[in-house]
Amino acid sequence: MKLNIPVILGSVRKNRQGIKVAKFVISELKIRGHNPILIDPLKYKLSLLNKRFSDYPKSKAPASLKKLSTIFKKADAVLVVSAEYNHSIPPALSNLIDHFYKEYLWKPSGIVSYSIGSFAGVRASMQLRSLLSAVGMPAISTIFSIPKVHETFDLKGNPKEKDYSKRIKQFMDELEWYAHACKAQRKKGVPY
């Protein structure tokens, strides 16, 4: 069954490596028959958080927030692609996530982390677990971590080693399972 899965890219740096990872993840979701959509902070250009989308009167919210709200409301799960900056998550990622709340409730999230080093962004993933849970979309237990990202994918997001499509299988299987389970439960009603 097709799922709507926004893929949030966290980095806005020049020559960012995360765009390759996002392209790879989107390709894998499409192979599985899902409807992924890239959420790139460079495209939406959100201001630093002053107030959440829900704090604006409906007619006064910026167009970028309205569009993102619609995407997140339709989502069955959310996938986050994050670099690790100074042992933490990128500020553009945190800022984008913090603009919303109700749109995320009762939807699972998956974390894909990366770095140019061998730790593969795992310190950022641990912080993301806490943030994603706090905004109502707890992360699945499996994290897909990519070390030495600059050597792993070409510019189109194709892995240079064939095993990456095999490596991501368990992660995708788990995300799908939680997305279908939560979708079924949301139809029955939510706690609040």
Order of alpha helices (4+ residues) and beta strands (2+ residues): beta-alpha-beta-alpha-alpha-beta-alpha-beta-alpha-beta-alpha-alpha-alpha
